[in-house]
Amino acid sequence: MSDLFEQVNKIWQGSSDINTKTKPDSTYMANRFISLDPNGLLVAGELNRMVGIHPCMALPFLKFSTKNRKAPRNKYPKKLVKGKKLSDKKKVVLKRICAKFNVAEFHGLQIMGLLEQQGFKLEANVAK
């Protein structure tokens, strides 16, 4: 297992191995993986607001701010994008979501799936 995933596991478990002397493998990616779970989303958002935080403080902040538990896995909705055909209206929505969130089409489809699961109706007018 990579150092990044080991660090993410230790963050979720509240491990004493994570301290101010722990060199983050990637603060950005650790924060991103923490944000994929509802219990880590707000914590990750708070870390994002701490512009200029010293890297040695990022992992301890995540560790002490998250609930101690087994690291969640396979929660990201990759199944939502397999084999999905988009109507012209949905293609316009996808283009707008990708531009708004500055993501590639693959992640745009995941965002659309999450929004639809929450009850949002995603359609747009097609220019003729």
Helices and strands as residue ranges (DSSP letters): H 3-13, H 27-35, H 38-49, H 55-65, G 78-81, H 88-101, H 105-117
